Structure formats: C-alpha cells, structure tokens
Amino acid sequence: MATISSAGIGSGLDIESLVSKLVAAERTPITQLAKRTEGLRTELSVFGKVQSSLAALRDAASKLTAPATWGGTLATSSNTSAVSVSAGAGAAIGNVSVQVNQLASSQTVVSGTPYANSATTVGQGSLTITLGAWGTDGNGDATFTDKAGATAVTVNIGDGQDTLAGIRDAINAAGAGVTASIVNDANGSRLTLRSTATGETNGFRIDADAGLADLGYDPRIGVTSMIQTLPAQNARALINGIDISSESNTLKEAIDGLNITLLGTTTIPASVAVGQDKDSIKKLISDFTTAYNAVNALLREQTKYDSAAKTAGTLQGDATAVGLQNQLRSIIGGTTSLAGSIGRLAEIGLEPGSDGNLKTSETKLNTALGNLDSLKKLFMGLDSNGNSGNDGFAQRIRSYVDGALSTDGRITSKQAGLQKLIDNNSKSMGRLEDRAAITEARLRARYSALDTQMGKLNGLSNYVTQQLNMLNNNKR
C-alpha cells in the first residue's frame, strides 16, 4: 500500500483548507484585539501631542508670570550714527544726554620710507616695543610713561625675516600689543603699526637697532623714522553734563544698566531714552496666544465629528480631552478683578472666536500696552485672599497645566491608563497566539490521522473491488 506523503492524499479531502479556516476562526479574537490595540496606540500618540502642546502653553504662560518680563527696559538713541545704546539690568527709566567730544583711538605709525614691495629686504636687528602714554612736559617736549603691568617686547629680525613682509609677521607673532600690516600706495609699500587696544595708555615707542633704523619711533630723542598718523587717545564725552574719559569707545559703567557705544562726535548732544520694553512684552503675549490656539486647535480637531464624511476624531467623546478643552476655554473666557478697569482678555484685544481660538486686535492690545501696570496684573496677578480663580490669566493657565501634566495629573494618568490597556492586550494576544498554535497542531494531528485511516480504507476497498471483478470474470 502506498505511503501518505501529504495531507488529503489518502482521503481526497482538502485538509489544508479545512485547517486554515478553523485556525483563522480561532484567531478572530487576536485580530480584534490587534485592531483595538492599534486604536489605543493612536490615541496614546495623540495624547503625546496634547502633552507637548500643553507644555509649550505652560512655558509661554510662565514667561508672562516672571517679574523680569515686566521690568525689562529698552533704550533708544536720537543719533544712532554717533551713539548706540542698549539697556541691561538696573537701567532706570528716563532720559540721558550724551555729547561726544572725542573718540578713543589707537596710536598708528607708518614707515616714512616706501619700499618697492612686501618682498623688499629692509634689514636685520631688533625692535623693542614698549607700551605707555605719551605726553609733554612744561617745555612742550615729548614724554613717555610706561604702562603699568606691561613689559617691553623685543622682536629679533634675522635671516629669512628681514623683508617687509617678514618683519610684519614677526611683529604680529610677538604679542607686543601692536598689530603690523603693509599698506600699498602710489609710491610703494609701507609698514604700519597700530596699537591693539585704544586709549591713552596703549601708545607705544619703538627702539630700533642700526640695521632697522628706518623703523624706529621715539620723539623724546628725536627718532621719527616712523611717522605717527593717529595718536593714542581716550574717548571724551559729557553725560548729563558730567565729563567722562574712557580708553574704550564702549561705556559700560558710566550709567548703571546702560551700555553706551560711541560711534562719532556730536555737535548737538544725543538724547538716550530709556523706557519699558513694550515690544518684548507684546511678543510674549503674542507667543502665549499662539500657544493657546495651538492647544485649542489640536483638541478641537481630535474631538470633533465630521457628519459629512461620517468620521470621528481620535479623541471624539473622550472625557479627558473634552474636559481639558472645556476647562481651558473657561479660564480664557473668565474674569479677574486684579487689573482695575481691565477684567477680561477680550478687553485687551484677545477675543475668543467661535472656534475657541483667540483673535488679536492690534489696536486694543497697543492701547493696553500703554498701561503696563494693569496689564501685568491681568496676566501675573495673585489674589491676596488666596482665591486662585481670581488670579491673573497666565497664572491660572500655568497652574492648571502644571496640574494636568503632573505625575498624577489628568494627562499623565490618561497616558498611563492607555499604556496599561496596550500592555494587557499584548499579553492577551500572546496567550491567544499560543492557544491558536496548539489548536492548529491538534487539528493537523487529527486530520492527518483521519487521512491515514481513510487512505487505508480506500486501499482495502480497491482491493476488494479488484477481487470481486476477478471472480466474476472467472465465472464467465
């Protein structure tokens, strides 16, 4: 008798199809669980977006509850080509008069002798550069006072360094407090040296060996081979009528909280005005509005039902999402008595629309910015009686979102609950997969046994039929 090598051969039944259909029926709960789990994962992902959006709203609200936001100042200059100004911490609101009589400059000298080009050989020897302040004595003769704390630097010029370019490079590498460069004019190339820093004490003299005599500069002893084109001098200004002298053109300590940079001399004093930084506050209010609208739009989209398309948002009917949406709208549409005549956001131009988004009226907001004290209380005020429902709007939003995103808050708890359902479904699907595998193995074993038995019976039937046919043939 032939050996059965494939299910169904012995019986003629489509055993593979039968087993597949029975196993598919066994796996129906797995498919249903997988579909529900996919929905839960989508829901969890959306709540992740809600969490991120709420965090951005909280951060925007927090900035409007920071005292520094409302204490910021902005400084402007009436003559920006001569006086640049910026306000820092501690800048007092008011006006400052700045008359610039002289800018700070670096001493600059240039070689009197022009050279053919930068590769021209000048000579060898040493140059000693000393920083200090130039002056005159009672007879009008030049004097020089070494700069306190500075050390003279000697630059040795040897083989391979004795060209104009080589000397320039050697001086720049020495760190002597001067910068060397080559200037080309109609007569040729000249070496020029300039103090690295501005101010009277950053002048310099140059003691040169005989081989480099053309590069010496010391008017005290009549050495002026190098020609001075700019002196080292301090900036001089009158600030509110007070004489100010500075080695730098940047005045950081003349007035507390103001950084003043002198760019040019003036014939008429520049007026520096210091006021509250309304533009920064307006931007933070705009950022707060944008962040709120982002949360509102996300929740509206995810909780809506589109009757035309007959589709529902992922969070449609979800109590957590709907409750969050309603609470935020309630806060934004509420009132406070802390800001005097201003009690609602709509009164400063932040009007909730039919979709829940805040629409901004620039005219109303600009008017409100004219009364920063009331605007400050509208956003960051705290009720003295502990009535949090009367706090400023930014305070209430920040507090509510902090609670929703806390460890046991509404959003965090919802996410934890969804994740638990997903984990439980995964475990159930694992158990059902194991059961389906066992069922499939059992069915295959049973049908294989049936197939084998029917194969034997079919073989016996064929044998009996064959014998009967032979008997009938013999009778004839």
C-alpha positions in Angstrom: 0.0 0.0 0.0 1.3 3.5 -0.9 2.6 5.8 1.9 0.7 9.0 2.6 3.1 12.0 2.0 0.7 15.0 2.0 -2.5 15.8 3.9 -5.5 14.9 1.9 -3.9 12.4 -0.5 -5.3 9.4 1.3 -8.8 10.8 1.8 -9.2 13.1 -1.1 -10.2 15.9 1.3 -8.8 19.5 1.2 -7.4 19.2 4.7 -5.1 22.2 4.3 -8.0 24.4 3.6 -10.1 23.0 6.4 -7.3 23.5 9.0 -6.6 27.1 7.7 -10.2 28.1 8.1 -10.6 26.5 11.5 -7.4 28.2 12.7 -8.5 31.5 11.2 -11.7 31.3 13.2 -9.6 30.6 16.3 -7.5 33.7 15.6 -10.5 36.0 15.2 -10.1 37.4 18.8 -6.4 38.1 18.1 -7.4 40.2 15.1 -10.0 42.1 17.1 -7.5 42.7 19.9 -4.9 43.9 17.4 -7.3 46.4 15.9 -8.3 47.7 19.3 -4.6 47.9 20.3 -3.8 49.9 17.2 -6.6 52.3 18.1 -5.2 52.6 21.6 -1.7 53.3 20.3 -3.1 56.1 18.0 -4.9 57.6 21.0 -1.8 57.4 23.1 0.2 59.2 20.3 -2.4 62.0 20.1 -2.2 62.5 23.9 1.5 62.7 23.5 0.9 65.6 21.1 -1.5 67.2 23.5 1.1 66.9 26.3 3.7 68.6 24.2 1.3 71.3 23.1 0.3 71.9 26.7 3.9 72.1 27.8 4.5 74.9 25.2 1.5 76.7 26.5 2.7 76.4 30.1 6.1 77.8 29.1 4.6 80.7 27.3 2.4 81.5 30.4 5.3 81.2 32.7 7.2 83.9 30.9 4.2 86.2 31.5 4.4 85.5 35.2 8.1 86.3 35.5 8.8 89.7 37.2 11.7 90.2 34.8 9.4 90.2 31.9 7.6 93.3 33.2 10.8 95.0 34.5 12.6 94.9 31.2 13.7 98.2 29.6 14.5 99.4 26.1 17.0 102.2 25.3 16.9 104.2 22.1 19.2 106.9 20.8 18.2 110.1 18.9 21.5 109.9 16.9 22.3 106.3 16.1 25.2 107.2 13.9 27.1 108.8 16.8 25.7 107.0 19.9 24.5 103.4 20.1 22.9 102.2 23.4 21.4 99.0 24.9 19.7 98.6 28.2 20.6 95.9 30.8 19.5 95.0 34.3 19.1 98.0 36.5 18.6 100.6 33.8 16.5 103.4 35.2 13.6 104.7 33.1 14.3 108.3 31.9 16.4 110.3 29.5 20.2 110.7 29.3 22.1 113.4 27.3 25.3 112.3 25.6 27.7 114.8 24.0 30.6 113.0 22.2 33.7 115.3 22.0 36.3 112.8 21.1 36.5 109.1 20.2 39.1 106.7 21.7 41.7 105.7 19.1 44.8 103.5 18.8 48.2 105.0 18.1 49.2 104.4 14.5 52.6 104.9 12.8 53.7 104.3 9.3 57.2 103.9 7.9 58.4 107.1 6.2 60.4 105.3 3.6 58.4 103.5 0.9 59.6 100.1 -0.3 59.3 98.5 -3.8 57.0 95.7 -2.5 56.5 93.5 0.5 59.3 91.2 -0.5 61.9 94.0 -0.3 64.7 93.5 2.1 64.7 96.0 5.0 67.4 94.9 7.3 68.3 92.8 10.4 68.5 93.6 14.1 65.9 94.0 16.8 62.9 96.2 17.5 61.9 96.8 21.1 58.2 97.8 21.5 57.1 99.5 24.8 53.5 100.3 25.6 52.7 103.5 27.5 51.3 107.0 27.5 52.7 109.9 25.5 52.6 113.4 26.9 54.5 116.7 27.0 56.4 118.4 29.8 56.4 122.1 30.7 58.6 123.0 27.8 56.5 121.2 25.2 58.9 118.3 24.9 57.6 114.7 24.4 57.4 112.5 27.5 56.5 108.8 27.7 55.2 106.9 30.8 55.5 103.1 30.6 52.1 101.3 31.0 51.7 99.7 34.4 51.9 96.0 34.3 53.1 95.9 30.7 56.5 94.5 29.7 58.6 95.7 26.7 58.8 93.1 24.0 61.9 92.7 21.8 61.4 91.4 18.3 64.6 89.9 16.7 64.8 90.0 12.9 67.3 87.6 11.4 67.8 85.7 8.2 64.6 84.9 6.3 62.7 87.5 8.3 64.3 90.7 7.0 61.8 91.5 4.3 59.0 93.9 4.8 56.5 91.0 5.0 58.8 89.0 7.3 59.1 91.9 9.7 55.4 92.3 9.7 54.8 88.6 10.5 57.5 88.6 13.3 55.9 91.6 15.0 52.4 90.1 14.8 53.7 86.8 16.3 55.5 88.6 19.2 52.3 89.7 21.0 53.7 93.1 21.8 50.4 94.9 21.9 50.6 96.2 18.4 49.4 95.0 15.0 51.6 95.3 11.9 50.3 95.5 8.4 51.5 96.6 4.9 49.9 99.5 3.1 50.4 99.9 -0.6 50.1 103.4 -2.1 51.3 105.1 -5.3 54.9 105.3 -4.0 55.2 101.7 -2.9 54.7 99.6 0.2 54.9 100.8 3.8 54.9 99.1 7.1 52.2 100.4 9.5 51.9 99.6 13.2 48.7 100.2 15.3 48.0 99.7 19.0 45.9 96.6 19.5 43.8 98.5 22.1 42.5 102.0 22.1 43.3 104.6 24.9 46.0 106.9 26.1 47.9 104.2 28.0 48.2 102.0 24.9 50.5 104.2 22.9 53.9 102.8 22.1 57.5 103.6 21.2 59.9 101.6 19.1 63.6 101.3 19.9 65.4 100.0 16.7 68.9 98.7 16.1 71.0 100.4 13.4 70.0 97.7 10.9 66.4 98.6 11.3 66.8 102.3 11.9 64.0 103.2 9.4 61.5 101.5 11.8 62.3 103.4 15.0 59.9 105.8 16.7 60.7 107.8 19.9 60.0 111.5 19.7 61.7 112.0 23.1 65.1 111.5 21.5 64.2 112.8 18.0 63.7 109.4 16.4 60.7 109.7 14.0 61.7 107.4 11.1 58.1 106.0 11.6 55.5 108.8 11.2 52.6 109.0 13.6 49.3 109.3 11.7 46.9 108.8 14.7 47.6 109.4 18.4 46.6 107.0 21.3 43.7 108.9 23.0 40.8 108.3 25.3 37.1 108.9 24.4 35.8 112.0 25.9 32.1 112.7 26.4 29.7 114.7 28.5 26.9 112.5 30.0 24.2 114.6 31.6 26.9 117.4 31.7 29.5 115.2 33.5 32.9 114.9 31.8 33.6 111.2 31.1 37.0 109.8 29.9 37.3 106.3 28.7 40.1 104.3 27.0 37.4 102.4 25.1 34.5 103.8 23.0 32.2 101.4 24.9 31.0 102.9 28.1 29.6 100.1 30.4 29.8 101.8 33.8 29.0 105.4 33.1 25.4 104.9 33.9 24.0 101.8 35.7 22.3 99.3 33.4 23.2 101.2 30.2 25.8 100.1 27.6 26.7 103.1 25.5 28.9 102.8 22.4 30.4 106.0 20.9 30.5 105.9 17.1 31.2 109.5 16.2 31.5 113.0 17.6 28.4 115.2 18.0 27.7 118.9 17.8 24.3 118.5 19.4 24.0 116.1 22.4 22.3 112.8 21.5 19.3 112.0 23.6 19.1 108.5 25.0 15.6 107.5 26.2 15.1 104.5 28.5 11.6 103.1 28.8 9.8 99.8 29.5 10.3 97.2 26.8 6.8 97.1 25.5 7.8 95.3 22.3 9.2 92.3 24.2 6.0 92.1 26.3 3.8 92.3 23.2 5.8 89.5 21.6 5.4 87.3 24.8 1.6 88.0 24.8 1.6 87.0 21.1 3.5 83.8 21.9 1.1 83.0 24.6 -1.9 83.5 22.2 -0.2 81.3 19.6 0.5 78.5 22.1 -3.1 78.6 23.4 -4.5 78.5 19.9 -2.3 75.5 19.1 -3.7 73.5 22.0 -7.3 74.6 21.2 -7.0 73.7 17.6 -5.4 70.3 18.4 -8.2 69.4 20.8 -10.9 70.7 18.5 -9.6 68.6 15.6 -9.2 65.4 17.7 -12.6 65.6 19.4 -14.8 66.6 16.5 -17.2 64.5 14.5 -17.4 65.2 10.7 -21.0 64.5 9.8 -20.4 65.0 6.1 -17.5 62.5 6.0 -19.0 60.4 8.8 -15.6 60.3 10.5 -14.7 61.0 14.2 -11.6 62.4 15.6 -9.3 60.0 17.6 -10.4 61.6 20.9 -14.1 62.1 19.9 -16.1 61.6 23.1 -13.0 61.1 25.3 -13.8 62.6 28.7 -10.2 63.6 29.4 -9.8 65.6 26.2 -13.3 67.2 26.3 -12.8 68.1 30.0 -9.4 69.7 29.2 -10.8 71.6 26.3 -13.7 73.0 28.3 -11.5 73.9 31.3 -9.0 75.9 29.2 -11.8 77.8 27.4 -13.4 78.5 30.8 -10.2 80.0 32.1 -9.6 82.1 28.9 -13.1 83.4 28.9 -13.1 84.2 32.7 -12.5 87.5 34.5 -10.3 88.9 37.2 -10.7 92.0 39.4 -6.9 92.4 40.0 -6.3 94.7 37.0 -8.6 97.5 37.8 -10.7 98.6 34.8 -9.4 95.6 32.8 -11.1 92.4 33.7 -11.2 90.2 30.6 -8.7 89.2 27.9 -11.2 90.5 25.3 -10.7 94.0 26.7 -7.0 94.0 25.6 -7.8 92.6 22.2 -7.6 88.8 22.8 -11.1 87.8 21.8 -12.2 84.1 21.7 -13.7 83.3 18.4 -16.5 80.7 17.6 -13.8 78.1 17.1 -12.3 78.8 20.5 -9.2 80.4 19.1 -8.1 83.8 20.4 -8.3 86.5 17.8 -5.9 89.5 18.4 -7.0 93.2 17.9 -3.7 95.1 17.5 -5.4 98.4 18.3 -6.8 97.2 21.6 -3.5 95.4 22.6 -1.4 98.5 21.7 -3.7 100.6 23.9 -3.4 98.2 26.8 0.4 98.3 26.5 0.1 101.9 27.5 -1.0 100.8 30.9 1.6 98.1 31.8 0.8 98.0 35.5 -2.7 96.9 34.8 -1.6 94.6 32.0 0.9 93.0 34.3 -1.7 92.3 37.0 -4.1 90.9 34.3 -1.6 88.2 33.5 0.6 87.6 36.6 -1.5 89.0 39.5 -2.1 86.8 42.5 -5.3 87.2 44.6 -4.3 88.3 48.1 -7.1 86.2 49.7 -5.9 83.0 48.0 -8.8 82.9 45.5 -6.9 81.2 42.6 -10.0 81.7 40.4 -9.3 85.5 40.6 -5.5 85.2 39.7 -4.1 86.6 36.5 -4.8 84.6 33.3 -1.2 83.4 32.8 -1.1 82.3 36.5 -4.3 80.3 36.1 -3.2 78.7 32.8 0.2 77.8 34.2 -1.2 76.3 37.4 -3.9 74.3 35.6 -1.4 72.9 33.0 1.1 72.1 35.7 -1.6 70.0 37.4 -2.6 68.3 34.2 0.9 67.3 33.4 2.0 66.4 37.0 2.7 62.8 38.0 -0.9 62.0 38.9 -2.4 64.7 36.7 -5.2 64.2 34.1 -3.0 63.8 31.1 -0.3 61.7 32.8 -3.0 59.4 34.3 -4.7 59.0 30.9 -1.5 58.1 29.2 -0.7 55.6 31.9 -4.1 54.1 31.6 -3.8 53.7 27.8 -0.4 52.2 28.1 -1.7 49.7 30.6 -4.5 48.6 28.3 -2.0 48.2 25.4 0.3 46.1 27.6 -2.7 43.9 28.8 -3.8 43.5 25.2 -0.3 42.4 24.2 -0.3 39.8 26.9 -3.7 38.5 25.9 -2.7 38.4 22.3 0.3 36.3 23.3 -1.8 33.8 25.2 -4.3 33.6 22.3 -1.4 33.1 19.8 -0.2 30.2 21.9 -3.7 28.7 22.1 -4.1 29.1 18.3 -0.8 27.4 17.7 -1.8 24.5 20.0 -5.2 24.2 18.2 -3.6 24.2 14.8 -1.2 21.4 15.9 -4.1 19.4 17.3 -6.2 19.8 14.2 -3.3 18.8 11.9 -2.7 15.7 14.0 -6.3 14.7 14.0 -6.8 15.3 10.2 -3.5 13.5 9.5 -4.7 10.5 11.4 -8.1 10.6 9.6 -6.4 11.0 6.3 -4.2 8.0 7.0 -7.1 5.8 8.1 -9.2 6.8 5.1 -6.3 6.0 2.9 -6.1 2.5 4.3 -9.9 2.0 3.9 -9.7 3.3 0.3 -6.9 0.9 -0.4 -8.9 -2.0 1.1 -12.0 -1.0 -0.8 -10.0 -1.0 -4.0 -8.5 -4.5 -3.2 -12.0 -6.0 -2.5 -13.4 -4.5 -5.7 -10.5 -5.9 -7.7 -11.0 -9.4 -6.2 -14.7 -9.3 -6.9 -14.1 -8.4 -10.5 -11.7 -11.3 -10.9 -14.3 -13.8 -9.5 -16.9 -12.5 -11.9 -14.5 -12.8 -14.8 -13.7 -16.5 -13.9 -17.4 -17.5 -13.8 -17.7 -16.5 -17.3 
